[in-house]
Amino acid sequence: MRGAVQLGVFLGNDRATSSAIRSFSAHFAERAQKGHDSIQLGFGRLPSSYDGIFACEPHTVTVVYQDQLARGEVIAMRLPVPSKGLDDAAPLELEWTIAFASRVNPADATDYTLSGIEDTFRPHEMIRSATKDKQSMEIDLRQLDVAGLQSEGWSISQVPKAHSQRLKSGYESSRRAAGKWETILRGRVRLSAGELYLPRLDLKHISREDGILTREVAPLHMSMVATIRATPGVALYDLVRQQFRILTPIVTHLPIRVVAGA
């Protein structure tokens, strides 16, 4: 509790919502390095202090997002991966934690939470799917004649291709099959810098009542903490600050290197 209160002071009145504190707490919880099963063990041991997280190392950047999602709306949360200054083979780890508060139905243990978020990770803005009849293929918009493909009857997807590891786990049907919708979502992928270009998380608000999907509900307030890590020696933080000037540091009494997004 002391750590959560300290975190609220660091974030300030405008950002210190319950969802923000929950997302930070789960994101920075202490876990075993390998084999930690969050379903069996929870998200980990909560930090007793958040002093260290507000001073990003040179090869790390953490971004805070806060927004509200209307029912059925899809919002793209851009992850600040530099498009210049990194070797294509440079390994990167992207990790995110989303938290929100949901209305509940205390009389129904199966459909206890009445709101949820579908999260879809799309790593590369220029990689799309093309379909024709029963054929499908992955294309790079920078290398192919899109107009020529369309004239041949190919249909090009309007959104980038979803990452295969994150494609199904965020869908409502998967969560319904598991018996519940979680109000804290976590994801992590490891890719090379060349596999990432304007990566984003597409978030969609869904709701239900008595086991049936509904539409007329209030917007869902959410917070997300995302961390991008490169190998030590890579000046990732400085590259992010140079190429994503919309991000601003969160100012506290500590030397701050955490930046805040939309």
C-alpha angles and dihedrals in degrees: 000000000000090000092050091051090049090050091052090054091050093050095047131221096294096054103029098096122148090251092052092051091047092050092049092045094052094039095054098033114132112253137170110272093236135025098014107158106201092192091059100030106028124234094307139258113330116239115256089210134022097200095113099050094065093064106066116202115242092259094048136067129184122197129194120212126189126179144129126247123213115218110281093005119132117212122189113220107200116216111216102240110156115242092202134044099036127100111242090236094051109121118234132186119208118194128175140178124198123194132181140157119247135195110247140209105219091189094062118060093184098050095030097138114058099194133050144167127234109210122197121183116214110186103186126038094203099048110093139166121247122198133187123172102316095336125100135178141171116248137187111223090210094060107037136065099247094185090052092051092050091050087056091056100263118143115217119209116244093219130052118266115274119242109258096227092055099035102096106021094072097050120111092233091058092051092045089053088052089055100243148047114235121221092209117058124187132188138173133182134175117211139150120259089249090061092056128073120157090336117196146180115229109211123195126187115223129178139188142190124197089353094305124111112249134192111195101082137120120267116276117239113216142172129204132192116197127184126193118195131191127181116284112276095040112114093222097148093054092046090053092049090050097047101034104047092162088075116090129196119251104240120219134146088278127080095268128211100161115108130205126224134191 
